[in-house]
């Protein structure tokens, strides 16, 4: 079973991906955390880390890596 979403065929730019996957930032923890949902289902989270940038983790705890930007971390949830 995989946690990654197929890139929509109609998507031509990275911003098109974010229209399908909703990211909600929460301010109840520090540093900031973004919760990712696809059609209402939790798919993973992105945590902002001071020295490392952003860390992406799937709903099953699989680490997708560290990224310099939030956008790059969000893109990690799509396989190419």
Secondary structure, DSSP 8 states (H G I E B T S, - for coil): ----EE--TT--SHHHHHHHSEEEEE-SSSS-EEEEEETTEEEEEEEEETTTEEEEEETT--EEEEESSHHHHHHTTEE-
